[in-house]
C-alpha cells in the first residue's frame, strides 16, 4: 500500500491498514507507518519512518519490521520494550528509542511520544505534527487518562485515532472519553472488527461532542484530512 499523491497544503493522507492500530500517514514531505502487522513489507515504498507504540503482537512484528526497514531504509522509532526486541535486527543508527516526553524529527515533521494508559511494558502514544502544523494523535491502545485534557488543550488536535475495541478495557465509551478530553476536530475509531462499535462511538460524539466530526474508516481506503475544513 502506497500513497502516490502528495497532500496539499494544510492536509494529510491516511490509510487504516488492519483491524488494530495500523496506520499509514503521509504529510506533504514525509510518509510514516504506525504499528504495522498483518501487512506485506513490499507493499510500502518511499517510507521515511515506522513508529511502534508497544510490544504486543498486534502492534509489533519484528520480522515484518526488519523486512520493511531493508526494503525502504527507513528509521524505526519505538518504545523501550519494542526497541529491545528490535535491536538485534535493525542496523545501527536506524533505531530510535522514545519514552513519554521525547521528540524525534523527520525533517520538518515532529514526532512526540506521550503517555499511554495500557498494560504493555513501556507503551507510548504519538503526536505527529506535519510541516504545516496539522496535528495528529495516535492513541495506540490507550485508555483515557487525566493528562489528556492538558495535552489536548495545548496541542489542539486536528485528528485523533482511538481504540473502540479488542484492546483490554477499550470500548466506544473509553474512546469517547479520549475524544472528550482532547476535543479534536476529527476522531477516527479504530482497533476493532465491529462496525457496531464504531457507530456507537460516532453516536456518542454526535450527542455529546457535536463539534468533533467522526470518520468511520474502511480498511485500505485513502482518506484526506484538510485542516481548514475542520476549523
N, C-alpha and C positions, 0 to 999 in steps of 0.2 A: 504494500500500500504506500503510494507516494502521492504528494500533492504537487502537481506541476505548476499551477498558477501561483503568483506572488500576491499576498494580501495587499489591498490598497491601504493608503494611509489611515491610521486610527482603527485598524481592524486586524483580526487574526482568523486563521482557519483551524478547525479541529475535527478529528475523527475519533469516535468511540470504537475501540478495537475488539473488545470481548465483553463477557458479562461481568467482568470485575472492574478494575480501575485503569485499564489500559487506554491511554490517550495519545494520539499523535497531534502535536501542536505546532503550528507554523506561524511565525511572525514575519514581517517584511524581509528580515535578513537571516533568520535562524529557524532550524527545524529541530524539535525535541520530541523524544519518545518517553513516555512515563509509564512505568510498571508493565512492560510488555511480557505477556505469557500467551500461550496458545496462538502464536502467530509464526510466520516463516521469516527467517533472517533476510532472505533475498528479496523480500517484499519492500524493503526500505533502502532508499538511495539518498545520497546527499544529506546525511544525518549529522547534526552537529553535536548532540549530546543525548544520552539516556539518563533519566532520573529514576532512582529507585527509592521508594518510601520505607520499605521494611522487608524482612527476610522470609515472610510466609510464602508458601508455594504458589499462591495465586497473584503474587506481585514480583517474585524473583525466580528466574530460571537461569542459573549460572551458565549452563551450556548454550542457551539461546543468546545471552548477553555476550558471551565470548564470540559467537558466530557473527552477531551484529557488529561488534567492535572491529573484527577482522575485515568485514565487508566495507565498512564506512570510515574506519579510523577515527571514530567519534570519541568524545570524552564521556566517561561514566561518572556520574555524581550520585553518591549513595549514602545512606545512613550507616552507622558504625557496624551493626551486625552484618548487613549485606556486604560492606566493604571487606570484612574479614573473609567472607566466603569467596569474594571475587579477586582478592589479592594474588592468589596463585596463578590466575589465568588471564589477568588483564596487564598489558605492558606498563612498565614504569612511566609515570608522567601522564597516564591516561585515566587514572582512577583518583577521584577526589572524595574524601570522606567529609560529611557535613553533620553537624549537630544543630539543634534549635538555636537560632540567632546567627548562624553562619551565612555568608553570602558567597555566591560564585558568579563569575561574569562570563558571558558568551558574547564578545564584542560589546555592543551597547545594550544587550539584554541582561537583566539582573535576575538571578535565581536566589531566593532566600528560603532557608529551611526554618520551619516553625514547629512548635509543639504538636504532638499527635496523641490523642487520648485513645489508645489502643493497646492490646495485650501483647504486642511484639516486644522484642528486647530493647530496641532503641529507635522507635519509629519517628518519622518526621512527616510533616505536610510541606507543601511547597507554594510559595508566592512567586509567580513569574511576571515580570514587568517588561513589556515589549519596548522596542526602540522609541516608539512614540507614546508610551505611557498607558497602554492597555494593561489592566491588572487582572491576572487570573489566579484563582486559589484552587489548588488541587488538594482536597481534604483527605485523600487516601481512604483508610477505613475508620477515620476518627469519629468518635462520638463527640458531642458538644462539650466545651469546657469554657469556664468564665472569661478567660483572657481573650476569647474570640471577639467579644464586644469591643475591646480597645483596639484589637488588630483591625477589625472591620472599619472602625471609625477613622483610624489613621490611614489605611490603605485605600478605602473607597473602591471596593472591587467592582469591576465590570462583569466578571463571570466567575462562578464557583461551580465545582463538581463535588457532590456529596453523596455518600453511600446510603441507599434506602433498603438494603437487604444483604443477605449472605454473611457479612462480617458480624462477629459476636456483638449483640446488643443493638445493631443498626436496624432502622425501621424508617418508614416515611416520617414518623413523628420526630425521631432523633435528627434526621436530615433537615426537617423544617426548623428545628431549634438552631442548627448551624446557620441556616439562612436568616433566621430571626436575629441572631446575634451579629451577623456580619453585614446585613442589609445590602446585598449585591443588587446590581441592575438586572442580572440574569442568573438563574440557577438551573443546573443540569443534574437530574437524578441518575446515578449510575450504580454499579456494583449490585446488580440484581438480574434475575432471569424472569422477573414478573412485571409485566406491563401494568398490572393492577396496583403494584406498589408505587410505580412511577406516577400513575394517575391519582392515587391518593395523596402523594406529595404535592402534585400540581393543584389539587383541590384545596389543600391546606394553605398554600401560597395565595391562591385566589381569594380565600375567605379572610385570611389573617395578615397577609403581606402583599396587598394588591399592586404596589409599586414595583415589585420584583416579578419579572417575566420568567415563566418556566418553559424550558425547551426540553421535551422528551426525545432523546436521540434514538436513531436507528443505528445498529452496528454497521460499520463500513461506509456510512454516508458522510460526505464532507459538508461541514457547516461553516458559515462565515459569521462572525460576530463583529459588528461595527459599533465602535464606541459612541459615535454621535447619535446613533439610533436608539441608544439605551438611556441617554440622559434625560 
